């Protein structure tokens, strides 16, 4: 079992990674001194370990369709009916959308109640559950309403992953692939548990240096600007990790077009993404202007277009990237039918 600390002063916590990590839940609840718990689970009841205190189980479902303010309001109403206080605890059990929604509800209830995450998908384990970013979507775009609310613990039980279909594993591999370009060692060929631990270790260090996204934490958005735009433009038929993978290839091409990296490094972006069996082309039929409009709404964009891009000193946030260059790189990207991009189930780790 790997224990990875996220060092944030009095908001510090540990991320446990390995088989059976969920069994630590009762001990975490006991340490917090909570007298009762609400577990919000998108998984079967038997997937949720005993909390050791009186518990309300609230069913949920993963997916962007419920990642909205209505769901947050529903959860807060359940907290109130159960009598949850600021000294109690909320537990999430599910994928990244469940982690986001439950985290935001915990941040808002009584202006903040402790939350523990039991991420059950690869995507949630390597990214969404760690770092304290919580958010829901609006019709205008992804993650536009949220708060920073650090969990009290994250229990990444890798036994959960044995039930995932190939495409859902691939969804998480998109986040692992982009780590290659923001400071992680080459993770290709390592066992999946080690890839998860290395990804979490990288994120923990970045979050400790920049909890509230004022500087270095932008690195974690590598590939995400186009990735989020693609999710929205396809009505979320393209999943997050798939969009990030395509966005990572695009980020390499854009950095090359701006003269920030050489062709060998541009090609390396495609090689890494391809190793993991991830999509690397734009979906056919997605309009370039729709993507540009979505990318201008990105939270990193103060004015114009902003991307995290590779360069001589490594990845960094680049603001005011010329729209004509972005458009040209988009036009030069290969395109494939959406069903071909998302249909393959083969996953290489």
VOMI-109041 format. One line per 2 residues: their letters; for each residue y, x negated, z of N, C-alpha, C. Coordinates in steps of 0.2 Angstrom, whole numbers. Each point is the difference from the previous one (the first is absolute). Example, Ala and Ser with C-alpha at 12.3 -4.5 7.8 and 13.67 -1.06 7.14 Angstrom:
// VOMI-109041
as) -28,-66,39,6,4,0,6,-4,0 ~ 5,2,-4,6,-4,1,5,4,3 $
END
This chain:
// VOMI-109041
xx) -6,-4,0,6,4,0,6,-4,0 ~ 5,1,-5,6,-4,0,5,4,4 $
xx) 4,-4,4,6,3,3,6,-3,-2 ~ 4,4,-3,7,-3,-3,6,3,3 $
xx) 3,-4,4,6,3,3,6,1,-5 ~ 4,5,2,6,1,-4,5,-1,6 $
xx) 4,-5,0,4,-2,5,7,2,-1 ~ 2,5,4,6,4,0,3,1,7 $
xx) 0,-5,4,2,1,7,-3,5,4 ~ 4,5,3,-3,5,3,-4,5,-4 $
xx) 1,0,-7,-4,4,-4,-6,-3,-3 ~ -2,-6,2,-6,-3,-3,-6,4,1 $
xx) -5,-2,-4,-6,4,0,-5,-4,-4 ~ -7,1,1,-5,-3,-4,-3,4,-5 $
xx) -2,-3,-5,-4,3,-6,-7,-3,1 ~ -5,5,1,-7,-2,0,-3,1,-7 $
xx) -4,-5,-2,-3,1,-7,-7,-2,1 ~ -5,5,-2,-7,-2,0,-4,6,1 $
xx) -6,-1,0,-5,6,1,1,2,8 ~ 0,7,1,0,3,6,7,0,4 $
xx) 5,-2,-4,7,-1,3,2,7,3 ~ -2,5,-2,2,7,3,-2,1,7 $
xx) -5,-4,2,-3,1,7,5,-2,5 ~ 5,-4,-2,5,-2,5,5,5,1 $
xx) 0,6,-3,5,5,1,1,2,7 ~ -5,2,4,0,2,7,4,-5,4 $
xx) -2,-6,-1,3,-6,4,8,0,-2 ~ 2,1,-6,7,0,-2,3,6,4 $
xx) -3,6,-1,4,6,4,0,-2,7 ~ -5,-2,3,0,-2,7,6,-5,2 $
xx) 1,-5,-4,5,-5,1,7,3,-1 ~ 1,5,-4,6,3,-1,2,5,6 $
xx) -5,2,4,1,4,5,1,8,-2 ~ -2,1,-6,0,7,-2,-4,5,3 $
xx) 2,6,2,-4,5,3,-3,5,-5 ~ 2,0,-6,-3,4,-5,2,-3,-7 $
xx) -4,3,-5,1,-3,-7,-1,5,-5 ~ 4,0,-5,-1,4,-6,-3,-5,-6 $
xx) -6,2,-2,-2,-4,-6,1,4,-6 ~ 3,-3,-5,1,3,-7,-5,-3,-4 $
xx) -5,4,-3,-5,-4,-4,-1,4,-6 ~ 0,-5,-5,-2,3,-7,-8,-2,-1 $
xx) -3,-1,5,-7,-2,-1,-4,5,5 ~ -7,0,-1,-4,4,4,1,-2,8 $
xx) -2,5,4,1,0,7,-4,-6,3 ~ -6,-1,-3,-4,-6,3,3,-7,-2 $
xx) 4,0,-4,3,-7,-2,5,-2,5 ~ 2,5,5,6,-2,5,-4,-1,6 $
xx) 1,-6,3,-3,-2,6,4,3,6 ~ -3,0,6,2,3,6,7,-3,2 $
xx) 5,4,2,6,-3,2,0,-2,8 ~ -5,4,3,0,-1,7,4,4,4 $
xx) 4,5,-3,5,4,3,-1,7,-4 ~ 3,6,4,0,6,-4,3,-1,-7 $
xx) -3,3,-5,2,-1,-7,0,6,-4 ~ 6,1,-4,0,5,-5,-1,-3,-7 $
xx) -5,2,-4,-1,-2,-6,3,4,-5 ~ 4,-3,-4,4,4,-6,-2,-2,-6 $
xx) -4,4,-4,-2,-2,-7,6,-1,-5 ~ -1,-5,-4,5,-2,-5,-4,-2,-6 $
xx) 4,-1,-6,-3,-2,-6,4,-6,-3 ~ -3,-5,-2,3,-5,-4,3,2,-6 $
xx) 5,-3,-3,3,2,-6,7,1,0 ~ 3,-2,-6,7,1,0,3,7,0 $
xx) -5,5,-1,2,7,0,2,2,7 ~ -2,-3,5,2,2,7,4,-5,3 $
xx) 3,-5,-3,4,-5,2,7,2,0 ~ 2,5,4,7,3,-1,2,2,7 $
xx) 6,3,0,3,2,7,-3,6,3 ~ -3,4,-4,-3,6,2,-6,-2,4 $
xx) -4,-5,-2,-6,-2,4,3,-3,7 ~ 5,-4,0,3,-3,6,2,5,5 $
xx) 3,6,-3,2,5,4,-6,4,3 ~ -5,1,-4,-7,3,3,-3,-5,5 $
xx) 0,-6,0,-3,-4,5,4,0,6 ~ 7,-1,-1,4,1,6,-1,6,4 $
xx) -1,6,-3,-1,6,3,-7,0,4 ~ -5,-3,-3,-6,-1,3,1,-4,7 $
xx) 4,-6,-1,1,-4,6,3,4,6 ~ 5,4,-2,3,5,5,-5,5,3 $
xx) -4,3,-4,-4,5,3,-5,-3,4 ~ -2,-7,-1,-5,-3,4,3,-3,7 $
xx) 7,0,0,3,-3,5,1,-7,0 ~ 0,-3,-5,0,-8,-1,7,-2,3 $
xx) 0,-5,4,6,-3,3,1,-7,-3 ~ 6,-3,2,1,-7,-3,-4,-5,3 $
xx) -4,2,6,-5,-5,3,-7,1,-3 ~ -1,4,-5,-6,1,-3,-1,-4,-6 $
xx) -5,2,-4,-1,-4,-6,-3,4,-6 ~ 2,-2,-6,-2,4,-6,-4,-6,-4 $
xx) -6,3,-3,-4,-5,-3,-1,3,-8 ~ 0,-4,-4,-1,2,-7,-7,-3,-2 $
xx) -3,4,-4,-7,-2,-3,0,2,-7 ~ 1,-5,-5,0,2,-7,3,-5,-4 $
xx) 2,2,-6,3,-5,-5,7,-1,1 ~ 3,-4,-5,7,-2,1,5,6,1 $
xx) -1,6,-4,4,5,1,0,3,6 ~ -6,1,3,-1,2,7,4,-4,5 $
xx) -1,-7,-1,3,-5,5,8,1,-1 ~ 3,1,-6,7,1,-1,2,6,4 $
xx) -3,6,-2,2,6,3,0,1,8 ~ -6,-3,2,-1,1,7,5,-5,4 $
xx) 1,-6,-3,5,-5,3,7,3,0 ~ 2,4,-5,6,3,0,1,5,5 $
xx) -5,4,1,0,6,5,0,-3,7 ~ -4,-6,1,0,-3,7,7,-3,1 $
xx) 3,-2,-5,7,-3,1,5,5,2 ~ -1,6,-3,5,6,1,-1,4,6 $
xx) -6,1,2,-2,4,6,3,-3,6 ~ 4,4,4,4,-3,6,3,-7,-1 $
xx) 2,-1,-7,3,-6,-2,-4,-6,1 ~ -7,1,0,-4,-5,0,-6,0,5 $
xx) -6,1,-3,-6,-1,5,-5,-5,-3 ~ -4,-3,4,-4,-5,-2,-5,2,-6 $
xx) -1,-4,-5,-5,2,-5,-5,-6,-1 ~ -6,1,-1,-6,-4,-2,-3,2,-6 $
xx) -1,-5,-5,-2,1,-6,-7,-2,-1 ~ -5,5,-3,-6,-2,-2,-1,1,-7 $
xx) 2,-5,-4,0,1,-7,-7,-1,-3 ~ -1,5,-4,-7,1,-3,-1,-2,-7 $
xx) 5,-2,-3,0,-2,-7,2,-7,-1 ~ -2,-4,-5,2,-7,-1,8,0,-1 $
xx) 3,4,-3,7,0,-1,4,1,7 ~ -3,4,4,4,1,6,-2,-6,5 $
xx) -5,-3,-1,-2,-6,5,4,-6,-2 ~ 1,-1,-6,4,-6,-2,7,1,-1 $
xx) 3,6,1,7,1,-1,3,5,4 ~ -2,7,-1,4,5,2,0,1,8 $
xx) -5,-2,3,-1,1,7,4,-6,4 ~ 2,-5,-3,3,-6,4,7,0,-2 $
xx) 4,-1,5,7,-2,-1,5,5,2 ~ -2,6,1,5,5,3,4,4,-4 $
xx) -1,-1,-7,4,4,-5,-4,7,0 ~ 4,5,1,-3,7,-1,5,4,-5 $
xx) -3,4,-4,4,4,-5,-3,5,-3 ~ 3,5,-2,-3,5,-5,5,1,-6 $
xx) -3,4,-5,3,0,-6,5,6,-1 ~ 5,0,-4,4,6,-2,-2,1,-8 $
xx) 2,5,-2,-1,2,-7,3,-6,-5 ~ 6,-3,3,3,-5,-4,-3,-7,0 $
xx) -5,-1,4,-4,-6,0,-4,-2,6 ~ -3,-6,0,-5,-1,6,4,-3,6 $
xx) -2,1,6,2,-3,6,7,0,1 ~ 4,5,-2,7,0,1,2,3,7 $
xx) -4,2,4,1,2,7,-5,-3,5 ~ 3,-4,4,-5,-3,5,4,-4,5 $
xx) -4,-4,4,2,-3,6,-4,-6,1 ~ 3,-5,4,-4,-5,2,-3,1,7 $
xx) -7,0,1,-3,2,6,-6,-4,1 ~ 0,-5,4,-6,-4,0,-6,3,4 $
xx) -6,-1,-3,-6,3,4,-1,-4,6 ~ -4,2,5,-2,-3,6,-6,-5,-1 $
xx) -4,2,-6,-6,-4,-2,-2,3,-6 ~ -3,-4,-4,-3,2,-7,-8,-3,1 $
xx) -4,5,-2,-7,-2,1,-3,1,-7 ~ -1,-5,-4,-3,0,-7,-7,-1,1 $
xx) -4,5,0,-7,0,1,-3,0,-7 ~ -3,-6,-2,-2,-1,-7,-6,4,-1 $
xx) -3,3,5,-6,5,-2,2,6,-3 ~ 6,2,1,3,6,-4,0,-1,-8 $
xx) 0,-6,-2,1,-2,-7,-7,1,-4 ~ -5,0,4,-7,1,-3,0,7,-4 $
xx) 4,5,2,-1,6,-3,5,1,-6 ~ 4,-4,-1,5,0,-5,-2,0,-8 $
xx) 2,4,-4,-2,0,-7,3,-7,-3 ~ -2,-2,-6,3,-6,-3,7,1,-1 $
xx) 2,5,-3,8,1,-1,4,-1,6 ~ -2,3,6,4,-1,6,0,-7,2 $
xx) -6,-4,0,0,-7,1,5,-3,-4 ~ 0,1,-7,5,-3,-4,7,1,1 $
xx) 1,6,3,7,2,2,3,-5,5 ~ -5,-2,5,2,-5,5,1,-7,-3 $
xx) -4,-2,-5,0,-6,-3,6,-2,-3 ~ 4,5,-2,6,-1,-3,5,-3,4 $
xx) 0,2,7,4,-3,5,-2,-8,1 ~ -7,-1,0,-2,-6,2,2,-5,-6 $
xx) -1,3,-6,2,-5,-6,7,-2,0 ~ 5,4,2,7,-2,0,1,-5,5 $
xx) -4,0,6,1,-5,5,0,-8,-3 ~ -4,0,-6,0,-7,-3,6,-3,-2 $
xx) 5,5,-1,7,-3,-2,5,1,5 ~ -2,1,6,5,0,6,-1,-4,6 $
xx) -5,-5,-1,-1,-5,5,-7,0,3 ~ -5,4,-3,-7,0,3,-3,-6,-4 $
xx) -5,-3,3,-5,-4,-4,-4,4,-5 ~ -3,-3,-5,-4,3,-5,-6,3,4 $
xx) 0,7,0,-5,4,3,-6,2,-4 ~ 0,-2,-7,-5,2,-4,-6,-3,2 $
xx) -6,4,0,-6,-3,2,-2,0,7 ~ 5,2,5,-1,0,7,-4,7,1 $
xx) -4,0,6,-2,7,2,6,4,1 ~ -2,7,-1,6,5,1,3,0,7 $
xx) -4,-1,5,3,0,7,5,-6,1 ~ -2,-6,-3,5,-5,0,6,1,-4 $
xx) 0,4,-6,5,1,-4,5,5,4 ~ -3,5,4,4,4,4,4,-3,5 $
xx) -4,-5,4,3,-3,5,6,-5,-2 ~ -1,-3,-6,5,-5,-3,6,4,-2 $
xx) -1,6,-3,6,5,-2,3,2,6 ~ -3,2,5,3,2,6,4,-5,4 $
xx) -3,-6,0,3,-6,3,7,-2,-4 ~ 0,1,-6,6,-2,-4,5,6,1 $
xx) -2,6,0,5,5,2,3,0,7 ~ -5,-2,5,3,0,7,5,-6,0 $
xx) -1,-5,-3,5,-6,0,7,3,-3 ~ -1,3,-5,7,2,-4,3,6,4 $
xx) -4,4,3,3,6,4,3,-3,7 ~ -3,-5,3,3,-4,6,7,-3,-2 $
xx) 0,-2,-6,7,-4,-2,5,5,-2 ~ -2,6,-2,5,5,-3,-3,7,1 $
xx) 1,3,6,-3,6,2,3,6,-4 ~ 6,-1,-1,4,6,-3,2,-1,-7 $
xx) -3,-4,-4,0,0,-7,7,-3,-2 ~ 3,-5,4,7,-2,-2,0,-6,-5 $
xx) -6,-3,0,-1,-6,-4,-7,-2,-2 ~ -3,-4,3,-7,-3,-2,-5,6,-1 $
xx) 1,6,3,-5,5,-1,0,3,-7 ~ 5,-1,-3,0,2,-7,-6,-3,-4 $
xx) -2,-5,2,-6,-3,-4,-6,4,0 ~ -1,4,5,-6,5,0,1,5,-5 $
xx) 6,1,-3,1,5,-6,-2,-3,-7 ~ -3,-6,0,-2,-3,-6,-4,5,-4 $
xx) 2,1,-6,-3,5,-5,1,7,2 ~ 3,2,5,1,7,2,5,3,-3 $
xx) 6,-3,-3,5,4,-3,-3,4,-6 ~ -3,-4,-5,-3,4,-5,-6,4,2 $
xx) -4,-3,5,-5,4,3,1,7,2 ~ 5,1,4,3,6,3,2,5,-6 $
xx) 4,-3,-5,2,4,-5,-6,2,-5 ~ -5,-4,0,-6,3,-4,-3,5,4 $
xx) -1,0,6,-3,5,4,4,7,-1 ~ 6,-1,1,4,7,-1,0,2,-7 $
xx) 0,-4,-5,0,2,-7,-6,3,-3 ~ -6,-2,4,-6,3,-2,-2,6,4 $
xx) 4,2,5,-1,5,4,-6,-2,5 ~ 0,-7,2,-4,-3,4,-7,0,-2 $
xx) -1,1,-7,-7,-1,-2,-2,-7,0 ~ 5,-4,0,-1,-8,1,1,-1,7 $
xx) -5,-3,3,1,-1,7,4,-6,2 ~ 2,-1,7,5,-5,2,-3,-7,-2 $
xx) -6,-2,2,-2,-6,-2,-1,-2,-7 ~ -1,5,-4,0,0,-7,6,-2,-3 $
xx) 5,4,2,7,-1,-2,3,-7,2 ~ -2,-2,6,2,-7,2,-3,-5,-4 $
xx) -6,1,-2,-3,-5,-4,4,-1,-7 ~ 1,6,-3,4,0,-6,7,-3,1 $
xx) 3,2,6,6,-3,1,0,-7,2 ~ -5,-3,2,-1,-7,1,0,-4,-7 $
xx) -4,3,-4,0,-3,-7,7,0,-3 ~ 3,6,1,7,1,-3,5,-5,3 $
xx) -1,-1,7,5,-5,3,-1,-7,-2 ~ -6,-2,-2,-1,-6,-3,4,-1,-7 $
xx) -1,5,-4,3,0,-6,8,0,0 ~ 2,4,5,7,1,1,3,-7,2 $
xx) -3,-3,5,2,-7,2,0,-5,-5 ~ -5,1,-5,0,-5,-5,5,1,-5 $
xx) 2,7,-1,5,2,-5,7,-3,3 ~ 1,0,6,6,-3,3,0,-7,1 $
xx) -5,-4,-2,0,-7,0,-2,-2,7 ~ -3,4,5,-1,-2,7,-7,-4,0 $
xx) -4,2,-4,-7,-4,0,-2,-1,-7 ~ -5,-5,0,-3,-2,-7,-5,5,-2 $
xx) -2,-1,-6,-5,5,-3,-7,-1,4 ~ -2,-6,2,-6,0,4,0,4,6 $
xx) 6,0,3,0,5,6,0,7,-1 ~ 4,2,-6,-1,7,-2,-7,2,-2 $
xx) -4,-5,-3,-7,2,-1,-4,0,6 ~ 2,-3,5,-4,0,6,1,7,4 $
xx) 5,3,-1,1,7,2,-6,5,-3 ~ -1,-1,-6,-5,4,-4,-7,-2,3 $
xx) -1,-7,0,-6,-2,2,-2,2,7 ~ 4,0,5,-1,3,7,-2,7,0 $
xx) 4,4,-4,-1,7,0,-6,2,-3 ~ -2,-4,-6,-6,2,-3,-6,-2,4 $
xx) 1,-5,4,-6,-2,4,-3,5,4 ~ 5,4,3,-2,6,4,-1,6,-3 $
xx) -1,0,-7,-2,6,-4,6,5,0 ~ 6,-2,1,6,4,0,3,2,-6 $
xx) 3,5,-1,4,2,-6,6,-5,-1 ~ 2,-2,-6,5,-4,-2,5,2,-5 $
xx) -2,6,-3,4,3,-5,4,6,2 ~ 5,2,-3,4,6,1,-4,6,-2 $
xx) 0,6,3,-3,6,-3,4,2,-6 ~ -4,2,-5,3,2,-6,3,7,1 $
xx) 6,1,-3,3,6,0,5,1,6 ~ 1,-6,4,5,0,5,6,-2,-3 $
xx) 6,3,1,6,-1,-3,3,-6,3 ~ 3,-5,-4,3,-6,3,6,3,4 $
xx) 4,4,-2,6,3,3,-1,3,7 ~ -6,3,0,-2,3,7,-2,-5,5 $
xx) -3,-6,-2,-1,-5,4,6,-4,2 ~ 5,-1,-4,6,-3,2,4,4,5 $
xx) 0,7,-1,3,4,4,-3,0,7 ~ -7,0,1,-3,0,6,1,-7,3 $
xx) 0,-5,-3,1,-7,3,7,-1,2 ~ 5,4,-3,7,-1,3,1,4,7 $
xx) -5,4,2,0,4,6,-4,-5,5 ~ -3,-5,-2,-3,-4,5,4,-2,6 $
xx) -3,0,6,4,-2,6,3,-7,0 ~ -2,-4,-4,3,-7,0,6,0,-4 $
xx) 1,5,-5,5,-1,-5,7,3,3 ~ 4,-5,2,7,2,2,4,2,-6 $
xx) 0,-3,-5,3,2,-6,-4,-3,-6 ~ -1,3,-5,-5,-2,-6,-7,0,2 $
xx) -3,-5,-3,-8,-1,1,-1,-6,4 ~ -5,1,5,-2,-6,4,-7,0,1 $
xx) -3,-7,-1,-7,-1,0,-1,-6,5 ~ -6,0,3,-2,-6,3,-4,-4,-5 $
xx) 2,-6,-2,-2,-4,-5,-2,-7,2 ~ -5,-3,-4,-2,-7,1,6,-4,-2 $
xx) 0,-7,2,5,-4,-2,-2,-7,2 ~ 5,-5,-1,-2,-7,1,-1,-1,8 $
xx) 3,4,4,-1,-1,7,-4,6,3 ~ -4,3,-4,-4,5,2,3,7,-1 $
xx) -3,5,2,2,7,-1,6,1,4 ~ 5,4,-3,6,2,4,3,7,-3 $
xx) 4,3,3,3,6,-2,6,-2,-5 ~ 0,3,-6,5,-1,-5,3,6,-2 $
xx) 7,0,1,3,7,-1,4,-1,-7 ~ 2,6,-2,4,1,-6,-3,-3,-6 $
xx) -7,1,-1,-3,-3,-6,2,5,-6 ~ 2,-4,-5,2,4,-6,-4,5,-2 $
xx) 2,6,-1,-4,6,-2,-3,-1,-7 ~ 3,-4,-5,-2,-1,-6,-6,-5,0 $
xx) 0,-4,5,-6,-5,0,-6,4,3 ~ 1,4,5,-5,4,3,-3,5,-5 $
xx) 4,3,-4,-2,4,-6,-4,-3,-5 ~ 2,-6,-2,-4,-4,-5,-7,-2,3 $
xx) 0,-2,6,-7,-2,3,-4,6,1 ~ 3,6,2,-4,6,0,-3,1,-7 $
xx) 4,0,-5,-2,1,-7,-6,-5,-2 ~ 0,-6,2,-4,-5,-2,-7,1,4 $
xx) 0,4,5,-6,0,4,-6,4,-4 ~ -6,-2,0,-5,4,-3,-1,7,3 $
xx) -2,5,-4,-1,7,2,-7,2,-1 ~ -2,4,5,-7,3,-1,0,7,2 $
xx) -4,4,-2,-1,7,3,-1,0,7 ~ 3,5,4,0,0,7,-8,0,2 $
xx) -4,4,-3,-7,1,2,-4,-7,-1 ~ 2,-4,-4,-3,-6,-1,2,-5,6 $
xx) 7,1,2,2,-5,5,-3,2,7 ~ -2,6,1,-2,2,7,-7,2,0 $
xx) -4,0,-6,-6,2,0,-6,-5,2 ~ 2,-6,0,-5,-5,1,-2,0,8 $
xx) -6,0,2,-2,0,7,-2,-7,2 ~ -1,-5,-5,-3,-7,2,6,-3,4 $
xx) -2,-4,5,5,-3,4,-3,-7,2 ~ 4,-5,-1,-2,-7,1,4,-3,6 $
x) -4,-2,5,4,-3,6,-2,-8,0 $
END
